[in-house]
């Protein structure tokens, strides 16, 4: 199975009697307000034993506001790809460990594969995907272009280096790169 963005959502609702129940699509309302970076760090630390036990890889975590709603997203992977069952299992275990005290802010927790067009963020990903086609998007245009596609050479001295279709090596300072993602080849 490929990683085309499978995800698992968990929704927590609280009954009028005050008891909480979990369902597969889960929203929580908790106790202590914590900064987004602290939440991400806590979720990463809490999820690692679950992922290691299952032989899964931690890819990324984010706590972001989109419109009026907050989302806690955990991206996971494994050799051969993540399944919806994998996402569900991690969601359920992580929800039990996080409990209701993560933040006062209601949020939706999503556990997902990074997808076939995954964003490369960590140094180890530039090693893992060396030789793969990538798309590099810049904050500011270089020679009139903000987007470049090529074969990933690697991360060299904090520069993302690709070889374009003409065989030329292009180097981009990492701080000027908005995103590097695996290219989807159809």
NUSE-639642 format. One line per field, with one value per atom (N, C-alpha, C, CB): residue number from 1; x, y, z. Coordinates in nm, 3 decimals, padded with zeros to 5 digits. Each point is the difference from the previous one (the first is absolute). Glycine has a CB too. Layout:
BEGIN
resi (NUM_...) $
u (X_...) $
v (Y_...) $
w (Z_...) $
This chain:
BEGIN
resi (1_1_1_1_2_2_2_2_3_3_3_3_4_4_4_4_5_5_5_5_6_6_6_6_7_7_7_7_8_8_8_8_9_9_9_9_10_10_10_10_11_11_11_11_12_12_12_12_13_13_13_13_14_14_14_14_15_15_15_15_16_16_16_16_17_17_17_17_18_18_18_18_19_19_19_19_20_20_20_20_21_21_21_21_22_22_22_22_23_23_23_23_24_24_24_24_25_25_25_25_26_26_26_26_27_27_27_27_28_28_28_28_29_29_29_29_30_30_30_30_31_31_31_31_32_32_32_32_33_33_33_33_34_34_34_34_35_35_35_35_36_36_36_36_37_37_37_37_38_38_38_38_39_39_39_39_40_40_40_40_41_41_41_41_42_42_42_42_43_43_43_43_44_44_44_44_45_45_45_45_46_46_46_46_47_47_47_47_48_48_48_48_49_49_49_49_50_50_50_50_51_51_51_51_52_52_52_52_53_53_53_53_54_54_54_54_55_55_55_55_56_56_56_56_57_57_57_57_58_58_58_58_59_59_59_59_60_60_60_60_61_61_61_61_62_62_62_62_63_63_63_63_64_64_64_64_65_65_65_65_66_66_66_66_67_67_67_67_68_68_68_68_69_69_69_69_70_70_70_70_71_71_71_71_72_72_72_72_73_73_73_73_74_74_74_74_75_75_75_75_76_76_76_76_77_77_77_77_78_78_78_78_79_79_79_79_80_80_80_80_81_81_81_81_82_82_82_82_83_83_83_83_84_84_84_84_85_85_85_85_86_86_86_86_87_87_87_87_88_88_88_88_89_89_89_89_90_90_90_90_91_91_91_91_92_92_92_92_93_93_93_93_94_94_94_94_95_95_95_95_96_96_96_96_97_97_97_97_98_98_98_98_99_99_99_99_100_100_100_100_101_101_101_101_102_102_102_102_103_103_103_103_104_104_104_104_105_105_105_105_106_106_106_106_107_107_107_107_108_108_108_108_109_109_109_109_110_110_110_110_111_111_111_111_112_112_112_112_113_113_113_113_114_114_114_114_115_115_115_115_116_116_116_116_117_117_117_117_118_118_118_118_119_119_119_119_120_120_120_120_121_121_121_121_122_122_122_122_123_123_123_123_124_124_124_124_125_125_125_125_126_126_126_126_127_127_127_127_128_128_128_128_129_129_129_129_130_130_130_130_131_131_131_131_132_132_132_132_133_133_133_133_134_134_134_134_135_135_135_135_136_136_136_136_137_137_137_137_138_138_138_138_139_139_139_139_140_140_140_140_141_141_141_141_142_142_142_142_143_143_143_143_144_144_144_144_145_145_145_145_146_146_146_146_147_147_147_147_148_148_148_148_149_149_149_149_150_150_150_150_151_151_151_151_152_152_152_152_153_153_153_153_154_154_154_154_155_155_155_155_156_156_156_156_157_157_157_157_158_158_158_158_159_159_159_159_160_160_160_160_161_161_161_161_162_162_162_162_163_163_163_163_164_164_164_164_165_165_165_165_166_166_166_166_167_167_167_167_168_168_168_168_169_169_169_169_170_170_170_170_171_171_171_171_172_172_172_172_173_173_173_173_174_174_174_174_175_175_175_175_176_176_176_176_177_177_177_177_178_178_178_178_179_179_179_179_180_180_180_180_181_181_181_181_182_182_182_182_183_183_183_183_184_184_184_184_185_185_185_185_186_186_186_186) $
u (00.084_-00.084_00.088_-00.183_00.147_00.080_-00.046_00.039_00.040_-00.032_-00.074_00.203_-00.326_-00.073_-00.082_-00.008_00.058_-00.067_-00.106_00.045_-00.025_-00.095_00.003_00.031_-00.145_-00.001_-00.107_00.087_-00.068_-00.094_-00.034_00.091_-00.217_-00.044_-00.067_-00.028_00.043_-00.064_-00.084_00.189_-00.311_-00.084_-00.045_-00.076_00.098_-00.042_-00.115_00.232_-00.337_-00.111_-00.028_-00.098_00.044_-00.033_-00.151_00.220_-00.276_-00.144_-00.039_-00.010_-00.118_-00.047_00.030_-00.179_00.189_00.030_00.147_-00.185_00.266_00.141_00.092_-00.074_00.020_00.089_00.044_-00.115_00.237_00.053_00.005_00.135_-00.160_00.009_00.075_-00.216_00.291_00.081_-00.065_00.209_-00.200_-00.040_00.114_-00.246_00.233_00.108_00.032_-00.067_-00.030_00.028_-00.007_-00.094_00.206_00.002_00.052_00.030_-00.108_00.031_00.013_-00.121_00.221_00.012_-00.002_00.129_-00.169_00.001_00.075_-00.221_00.331_00.081_00.019_00.113_-00.012_00.023_00.098_-00.054_00.182_00.103_00.034_00.091_-00.090_00.037_00.152_-00.207_00.256_00.144_00.031_00.015_00.101_00.038_00.008_00.126_-00.151_-00.002_00.131_-00.157_00.272_00.128_00.015_00.101_-00.150_00.008_-00.092_00.055_-00.170_-00.094_00.063_-00.198_00.258_00.065_00.110_-00.051_00.132_00.109_-00.055_00.143_-00.246_-00.060_-00.059_-00.049_-00.020_-00.059_00.108_-00.199_00.307_00.110_00.059_00.050_-00.022_00.057_-00.095_00.131_-00.259_-00.100_-00.023_-00.109_00.117_-00.029_00.117_-00.154_00.276_00.117_-00.004_00.129_-00.160_-00.005_-00.106_00.079_-00.192_-00.107_00.052_-00.180_00.241_00.049_00.113_-00.066_00.158_00.112_-00.050_00.150_-00.249_-00.057_-00.060_-00.046_-00.014_-00.067_00.092_-00.211_00.333_00.093_-00.032_00.030_-00.093_-00.035_00.103_-00.246_00.251_00.091_-00.079_00.155_-00.103_-00.055_00.047_-00.002_-00.090_00.036_-00.010_-00.080_-00.033_-00.020_-00.121_00.104_-00.113_-00.117_-00.022_00.043_-00.169_-00.032_-00.129_00.116_-00.124_-00.121_-00.031_00.049_-00.150_-00.027_-00.148_00.193_-00.216_-00.137_-00.033_00.014_-00.125_-00.049_-00.144_00.155_-00.177_-00.132_-00.025_-00.086_-00.033_-00.029_00.048_-00.197_00.248_00.030_00.150_-00.209_00.248_00.138_00.015_00.024_00.092_00.030_00.134_-00.131_00.132_00.122_00.025_-00.035_00.141_00.027_00.131_-00.126_00.119_00.117_00.016_-00.029_00.145_00.028_00.095_-00.033_-00.005_00.078_00.022_-00.094_00.192_00.029_00.061_00.035_-00.026_00.070_00.036_-00.123_00.217_00.039_-00.124_00.238_-00.267_-00.117_-00.124_00.097_-00.092_-00.113_-00.089_00.007_-00.071_-00.091_-00.141_00.145_-00.221_-00.140_-00.091_00.063_-00.189_-00.096_-00.008_-00.131_00.147_00.001_00.118_-00.114_00.230_00.117_-00.028_00.151_-00.211_-00.032_-00.099_00.042_-00.143_-00.101_00.063_-00.174_00.258_00.063_00.084_00.002_00.076_00.082_-00.089_00.187_-00.293_-00.094_-00.055_-00.059_00.013_-00.063_00.100_-00.161_00.280_00.100_00.046_00.074_-00.049_00.047_-00.106_00.144_-00.268_-00.109_-00.005_-00.130_00.148_-00.001_00.114_-00.103_00.220_00.116_-00.009_00.135_-00.192_-00.009_-00.108_00.082_-00.192_-00.109_-00.065_00.117_-00.183_-00.077_00.072_-00.203_00.325_00.066_00.107_-00.044_00.045_00.102_-00.015_00.006_-00.127_-00.026_-00.147_00.187_-00.216_-00.138_-00.066_00.058_00.027_-00.048_-00.057_00.170_-00.297_-00.052_00.080_-00.232_00.257_00.075_-00.043_00.193_-00.159_-00.022_00.137_-00.214_00.228_00.125_-00.008_00.041_00.060_00.009_00.132_-00.144_00.137_00.121_-00.003_00.011_00.096_-00.002_00.135_-00.175_00.172_00.125_00.042_-00.058_00.184_00.043_-00.044_00.193_-00.245_-00.045_00.114_-00.178_00.143_00.102_00.078_-00.142_00.086_00.069_00.052_-00.147_00.197_00.043_00.101_-00.041_00.034_00.096_00.121_-00.185_00.304_00.124_00.040_00.075_-00.068_00.032_00.128_-00.243_00.263_00.113_00.119_-00.160_00.279_00.123_-00.003_00.126_-00.174_00.000_-00.087_00.039_-00.139_-00.086_00.075_-00.201_00.294_00.079_00.097_-00.019_00.057_00.083_-00.086_00.158_-00.272_-00.090_-00.049_-00.070_00.041_-00.060_00.099_-00.213_00.342_00.103_-00.026_00.171_-00.167_-00.023_-00.145_00.190_-00.280_-00.142_-00.029_-00.062_-00.044_-00.043_-00.067_-00.030_00.068_-00.058_-00.038_00.137_-00.226_-00.037_00.047_-00.203_00.276_00.050_-00.074_00.230_-00.295_-00.070_00.073_-00.224_00.253_00.076_-00.091_00.198_-00.151_-00.073_00.009_00.045_00.075_00.023_00.051_00.050_-00.091_00.040_00.150_-00.226_00.280_00.139_-00.008_00.094_-00.038_-00.008_-00.144_00.227_-00.319_-00.141_-00.081_00.071_-00.010_-00.072_-00.001_00.065_-00.179_-00.010_-00.011_-00.109_00.091_-00.016_00.097_-00.241_00.307_00.098_-00.025_00.170_-00.151_-00.015_00.129_-00.250_00.289_00.121_00.022_00.097_00.011_00.039_00.078_00.006_-00.047_00.064_00.142_-00.225_00.321_00.139_00.022_00.077_-00.136_00.009_00.001_00.121_-00.097_00.014_00.148_-00.233_00.294_00.145_00.029_00.039_00.026_00.033_-00.123_00.233_-00.344_-00.128_-00.059_00.076_-00.033_-00.056_-00.070_00.180_-00.299_-00.072_00.048_-00.206_00.262_00.059_-00.081_00.232_-00.271_-00.072_00.070_-00.220_00.196_00.046_-00.124_00.206_-00.211_-00.118_00.006_-00.015_-00.088_-00.009_00.110_-00.244_00.309_00.111_00.133_-00.120_00.118_00.122_00.076_00.013_-00.066_00.066_-00.036_-00.003_00.103_-00.026_-00.046_00.172_-00.280_-00.053_00.009_-00.156_00.200_00.017_-00.080_00.230_-00.307_-00.085_00.028_-00.178_00.208_00.020_-00.130_00.173_-00.163_-00.118_-00.091_00.134_-00.076_-00.083_-00.084_00.174_-00.140_-00.077_-00.105_00.198_-00.204_-00.092_-00.127_00.195_-00.309_-00.129_-00.036_-00.075_00.101_-00.032_00.074_-00.225_00.266_00.054_-00.090_00.242_-00.304_-00.087_00.035_-00.181_00.147_00.017_-00.091_00.061_-00.010_-00.080_-00.090_00.182_-00.303_-00.092_00.017_-00.166_00.211_00.023_-00.118_00.255_-00.325_-00.117_00.034_-00.146) $
v (-00.118_00.118_00.125_-00.125_00.227_00.121_00.097_-00.030_00.136_00.099_00.118_-00.070_00.051_00.107_00.082_-00.139_00.158_00.089_-00.068_00.180_-00.304_-00.069_00.069_-00.220_00.236_00.061_-00.061_00.210_-00.195_-00.046_00.119_-00.239_00.261_00.108_-00.062_00.160_-00.095_-00.048_00.115_-00.164_00.140_00.106_-00.035_00.059_00.032_-00.020_00.094_-00.072_00.020_00.085_-00.022_-00.007_00.110_-00.011_00.007_00.104_-00.201_-00.002_00.104_-00.246_00.274_00.099_-00.046_00.070_-00.198_-00.051_00.018_-00.167_00.211_00.026_-00.114_00.144_-00.260_-00.110_00.021_-00.158_00.117_00.019_-00.135_00.200_-00.198_-00.124_00.029_-00.089_-00.010_00.016_-00.076_00.027_00.033_-00.064_00.013_00.047_-00.112_00.001_00.140_-00.228_00.317_00.140_00.080_-00.024_00.081_00.049_00.141_-00.231_00.308_00.137_00.006_00.093_-00.027_00.003_00.143_-00.212_00.221_00.126_-00.028_00.083_-00.017_-00.036_00.112_-00.157_00.143_00.086_00.113_-00.191_00.165_00.103_00.051_-00.103_00.236_00.060_-00.002_00.148_-00.208_-00.014_00.056_-00.205_00.264_00.054_-00.111_00.183_-00.148_-00.098_-00.079_00.149_-00.084_-00.070_-00.100_00.200_-00.163_-00.091_-00.120_00.194_-00.169_-00.109_-00.097_00.153_-00.099_-00.083_-00.084_00.172_-00.110_-00.072_-00.111_00.208_-00.178_-00.099_-00.116_00.181_-00.151_-00.106_-00.085_00.146_-00.084_-00.076_-00.096_00.191_-00.140_-00.083_-00.112_00.198_-00.166_-00.098_-00.107_00.177_-00.138_-00.095_-00.093_00.169_-00.129_-00.079_-00.145_00.211_-00.238_-00.141_-00.081_00.075_-00.013_-00.068_-00.037_00.126_-00.029_-00.020_-00.102_00.234_-00.225_-00.095_-00.143_00.181_-00.196_-00.132_-00.062_00.071_00.011_-00.047_-00.004_00.091_-00.041_00.003_00.111_-00.244_00.352_00.113_00.111_-00.059_00.148_00.114_00.127_-00.113_00.195_00.133_00.088_-00.029_00.094_00.088_00.145_-00.171_00.209_00.140_00.011_00.079_00.036_00.032_00.150_-00.195_00.234_00.143_00.026_00.023_00.096_00.045_00.134_-00.124_00.127_00.118_00.038_-00.062_00.189_00.050_00.022_00.110_-00.168_00.019_00.047_-00.179_00.304_00.059_00.007_-00.089_00.051_00.006_-00.123_00.140_-00.242_-00.129_-00.023_-00.089_00.031_-00.043_-00.146_00.169_-00.205_-00.137_-00.043_00.028_-00.145_-00.064_-00.114_00.063_-00.051_-00.100_-00.072_00.139_-00.270_-00.085_-00.078_-00.017_00.030_-00.071_-00.116_00.213_-00.332_-00.121_-00.077_-00.012_-00.076_-00.079_-00.133_00.209_-00.301_-00.127_-00.052_-00.053_-00.040_-00.063_-00.064_-00.043_00.071_-00.055_00.085_-00.220_00.324_00.092_-00.026_00.020_00.084_-00.001_-00.031_00.167_-00.240_-00.030_00.079_-00.232_00.237_00.069_-00.068_00.071_-00.205_-00.072_00.041_-00.190_00.213_00.048_00.136_-00.127_00.216_00.134_-00.006_00.093_-00.177_-00.014_-00.051_-00.043_-00.059_-00.058_00.105_-00.226_00.303_00.103_00.109_-00.047_00.086_00.101_-00.041_00.064_-00.186_-00.048_-00.005_-00.134_00.081_-00.009_00.139_-00.222_00.309_00.134_00.078_-00.004_-00.011_00.070_-00.039_00.008_-00.137_-00.047_00.063_-00.216_00.227_00.056_00.152_-00.186_00.255_00.146_00.045_00.015_-00.090_00.037_00.131_-00.123_00.184_00.122_00.127_-00.135_00.126_00.117_00.061_-00.099_00.065_00.052_00.151_-00.222_00.269_00.142_00.031_00.010_00.115_00.042_00.015_00.118_-00.101_00.022_-00.128_00.183_-00.183_-00.119_-00.023_00.038_-00.164_-00.031_-00.135_00.135_-00.157_-00.129_-00.063_00.077_-00.202_-00.071_-00.086_00.000_00.012_-00.080_-00.076_00.164_-00.291_-00.080_-00.043_-00.081_00.109_-00.014_-00.045_00.176_-00.232_-00.020_00.137_-00.243_00.261_00.129_00.020_-00.008_-00.097_00.012_-00.021_00.157_-00.176_-00.025_00.126_-00.183_00.299_00.127_00.061_00.038_-00.124_00.041_00.114_-00.232_00.317_00.109_-00.056_00.177_-00.143_-00.042_00.110_-00.137_00.103_00.100_-00.033_00.046_-00.171_-00.041_-00.041_-00.074_00.094_-00.034_-00.145_00.167_-00.258_-00.142_-00.028_-00.057_00.140_-00.018_00.034_00.052_00.042_00.035_-00.113_00.244_-00.322_-00.118_-00.113_00.068_-00.091_-00.110_00.014_-00.020_00.143_00.022_00.051_00.047_-00.062_00.035_-00.081_00.055_00.012_-00.068_00.003_-00.145_00.194_00.011_00.137_-00.162_00.169_00.128_00.083_-00.104_00.232_00.091_00.131_-00.106_00.176_00.137_00.092_-00.079_00.182_00.097_00.131_-00.112_00.164_00.128_00.101_-00.114_00.229_00.104_00.112_-00.055_00.127_00.117_00.114_-00.067_00.084_00.107_-00.063_00.169_-00.112_-00.053_00.013_00.060_-00.159_00.001_-00.009_-00.111_00.208_00.006_-00.010_-00.103_00.167_00.005_-00.123_00.145_-00.244_-00.123_-00.020_-00.102_00.055_-00.034_-00.151_00.221_-00.296_-00.145_-00.070_00.028_-00.131_-00.077_-00.148_00.187_-00.269_-00.144_-00.066_00.015_-00.119_-00.071_-00.121_00.212_-00.281_-00.117_00.049_-00.150_00.103_00.043_-00.056_00.012_00.079_-00.038_-00.013_00.118_-00.027_-00.006_00.135_-00.209_00.206_00.120_00.016_-00.024_00.124_00.019_00.138_-00.157_00.161_00.128_00.090_-00.017_-00.042_00.068_00.056_00.057_-00.114_00.034_-00.123_00.174_-00.155_-00.107_-00.001_00.019_-00.133_-00.009_-00.100_00.057_-00.013_-00.087_00.008_00.034_-00.137_00.002_00.014_-00.145_00.252_00.022_-00.090_00.239_-00.231_-00.089_00.022_-00.004_00.121_00.026_-00.054_00.204_-00.255_-00.054_00.100_-00.151_00.272_00.103_-00.017_00.158_-00.143_-00.002_00.138_-00.181_00.184_00.124_-00.011_00.037_00.071_00.000_00.114_-00.102_00.070_00.099_00.001_-00.030_00.147_00.013_-00.041_00.187_-00.274_-00.057_00.109_-00.204_00.313_00.105_00.074_00.026_-00.040_00.064_-00.092_00.141_-00.265_-00.100_-00.007_-00.132_00.156_-00.009_-00.146_00.215_-00.302_-00.142_-00.081_00.057_-00.176_-00.099_-00.121_00.087_-00.130_-00.118_-00.099_00.140_-00.266_-00.102_00.034_-00.178_00.169_00.030_-00.119_00.152_-00.124_-00.104_-00.019_00.055_-00.172_-00.030_-00.085_00.010_00.041_-00.072_-00.079_00.177) $
w (00.000_00.000_00.000_00.122_-00.201_-00.002_00.107_-00.245_00.267_00.103_-00.061_00.131_-00.174_-00.067_00.098_-00.204_00.324_00.094_00.083_-00.157_00.197_00.087_00.136_-00.123_00.185_00.131_00.088_-00.099_00.227_00.099_00.088_-00.004_00.026_00.088_00.121_-00.194_00.307_00.121_00.053_00.052_-00.014_00.052_00.140_-00.231_00.323_00.138_00.026_00.074_-00.018_00.038_00.147_-00.232_00.296_00.140_00.013_00.070_00.001_00.018_00.104_-00.061_00.071_00.097_00.142_-00.159_00.183_00.133_00.036_-00.026_-00.070_00.027_-00.038_00.182_-00.218_-00.039_-00.143_00.159_-00.186_-00.134_-00.070_00.074_-00.203_-00.077_-00.128_00.099_-00.143_-00.121_-00.114_00.136_-00.253_-00.123_-00.098_00.041_-00.154_-00.098_-00.049_-00.068_00.053_-00.036_00.129_-00.240_00.296_00.140_00.022_00.057_00.010_00.034_00.152_-00.205_00.259_00.144_00.051_-00.006_00.128_00.072_00.129_-00.103_00.125_00.115_00.099_-00.145_00.230_00.113_-00.020_00.129_-00.142_00.002_-00.139_00.205_-00.220_-00.127_-00.012_-00.001_-00.105_-00.022_-00.138_00.152_-00.169_-00.129_-00.105_00.115_-00.241_-00.109_-00.009_-00.124_00.137_-00.008_00.114_-00.112_00.230_00.114_-00.021_00.152_-00.212_-00.029_-00.099_00.044_-00.149_-00.102_00.065_-00.178_00.262_00.067_00.089_-00.007_00.084_00.088_-00.079_00.165_-00.275_-00.082_-00.064_-00.045_-00.002_-00.058_00.104_-00.158_00.278_00.106_00.042_00.079_-00.072_00.044_-00.107_00.139_-00.266_-00.108_-00.030_-00.095_00.126_-00.039_00.050_00.001_00.126_00.043_-00.074_00.224_-00.255_-00.075_-00.139_00.129_-00.195_-00.136_-00.004_-00.056_00.150_00.004_00.022_00.088_00.001_00.027_-00.125_00.235_-00.319_-00.121_-00.122_00.093_-00.078_-00.113_-00.098_00.027_00.022_-00.084_00.018_00.016_-00.114_00.002_00.031_-00.166_00.258_00.023_-00.114_00.254_-00.324_-00.111_00.043_-00.165_00.224_00.038_00.091_-00.217_00.282_00.083_-00.011_00.161_-00.164_-00.004_00.077_-00.222_00.281_00.067_-00.062_00.221_-00.309_-00.082_00.004_-00.148_00.127_-00.009_-00.147_00.230_-00.273_-00.136_00.011_-00.096_00.059_00.021_00.150_-00.222_00.265_00.144_00.078_-00.058_-00.010_00.062_00.017_-00.101_00.214_00.025_-00.037_00.184_-00.243_-00.039_00.060_-00.214_00.273_00.045_-00.097_00.248_-00.328_-00.104_00.028_-00.167_00.162_00.016_-00.129_00.253_-00.316_-00.125_00.031_-00.139_00.093_00.028_-00.130_00.234_-00.233_-00.119_00.042_-00.137_00.043_00.019_-00.138_00.218_-00.221_-00.126_-00.062_00.083_-00.208_-00.066_00.014_00.039_00.045_00.013_00.120_-00.243_00.285_00.116_-00.048_00.123_-00.043_-00.032_00.093_-00.080_00.047_00.086_00.136_-00.202_00.204_00.127_00.087_-00.111_00.048_00.073_00.064_-00.157_00.077_00.049_00.116_-00.230_00.214_00.105_00.130_-00.175_00.165_00.119_00.074_-00.112_00.038_00.062_00.060_-00.164_00.094_00.052_00.135_-00.233_00.239_00.124_00.116_-00.138_00.112_00.106_00.043_-00.088_-00.007_00.031_00.078_-00.205_00.167_00.069_00.147_-00.214_00.242_00.140_00.079_-00.073_00.011_00.070_00.018_-00.093_-00.005_00.008_00.097_-00.234_00.239_00.091_-00.039_00.180_-00.082_-00.025_00.043_00.028_00.021_00.057_-00.090_00.220_-00.347_-00.090_-00.020_-00.115_00.093_-00.023_00.024_-00.168_00.202_00.014_-00.136_00.213_-00.314_-00.136_-00.059_-00.030_-00.013_-00.069_-00.128_00.097_-00.130_-00.120_-00.056_00.084_-00.209_-00.064_-00.017_-00.121_00.167_-00.017_-00.126_00.250_-00.336_-00.121_00.003_-00.131_00.101_-00.019_-00.145_00.245_-00.318_-00.144_-00.054_-00.011_-00.110_-00.073_-00.053_-00.064_00.030_-00.055_-00.145_00.154_-00.217_-00.139_-00.099_00.076_-00.202_-00.102_-00.035_-00.092_00.125_-00.026_00.130_-00.201_00.289_00.133_-00.006_00.080_00.020_00.017_00.073_00.004_-00.052_00.065_00.098_-00.202_00.330_00.102_00.076_00.021_00.008_00.084_-00.085_00.179_-00.124_-00.073_-00.049_00.138_-00.055_-00.037_-00.122_00.240_-00.264_-00.117_-00.130_00.142_-00.134_-00.118_-00.035_00.059_00.040_-00.024_-00.056_00.187_-00.122_-00.039_-00.144_00.238_-00.281_-00.132_-00.104_00.116_-00.089_-00.099_-00.126_00.183_-00.299_-00.127_-00.045_00.054_00.030_-00.035_-00.060_00.186_-00.265_-00.057_00.110_-00.231_00.239_00.098_-00.065_00.180_-00.113_-00.038_00.111_-00.136_00.100_00.097_-00.025_00.014_00.091_-00.010_00.087_-00.044_-00.014_00.069_00.049_-00.141_00.242_00.048_-00.102_00.238_-00.296_-00.098_-00.129_00.183_-00.294_-00.132_-00.024_-00.087_00.017_-00.048_-00.152_00.214_-00.282_-00.147_-00.048_-00.014_00.088_-00.038_00.036_-00.181_00.246_00.038_00.151_-00.220_00.270_00.142_00.020_00.042_-00.151_00.010_-00.094_00.062_-00.007_-00.076_00.023_00.016_-00.118_00.010_-00.045_-00.039_00.111_-00.038_00.089_-00.084_00.058_00.080_00.121_-00.206_00.323_00.124_00.009_00.111_-00.101_00.023_00.151_-00.214_00.289_00.145_00.065_-00.025_00.155_00.081_00.028_00.105_-00.168_00.009_00.057_-00.196_00.312_00.066_00.012_-00.089_00.132_00.019_-00.130_00.230_-00.342_-00.131_-00.056_-00.041_-00.013_-00.067_-00.144_00.154_-00.196_-00.133_-00.082_00.090_-00.211_-00.094_-00.136_00.125_-00.205_-00.139_-00.087_00.051_-00.132_-00.085_-00.123_00.081_-00.166_-00.116_-00.103_00.036_-00.032_-00.094_00.054_-00.081_00.206_00.060_00.084_-00.190_00.203_00.081_00.147_-00.196_00.283_00.143_00.044_00.036_00.040_00.057_00.151_-00.198_00.263_00.144_00.061_-00.023_00.128_00.065_00.149_-00.176_00.230_00.144_00.069_-00.029_00.124_00.067_00.058_00.053_-00.003_00.061_-00.104_00.179_-00.309_-00.106_-00.062_-00.046_00.095_-00.055_00.084_-00.091_00.026_00.069_00.024_-00.106_00.007_00.014_-00.105_00.094_-00.053_-00.093_00.014_00.014_-00.122_00.005_-00.107_00.094_-00.067_-00.103_-00.116_00.172_-00.292_-00.119_-00.031_-00.091_00.049_-00.042_-00.149_00.187_-00.226_-00.141_-00.048_00.026_-00.126_-00.052_-00.123_00.092) $
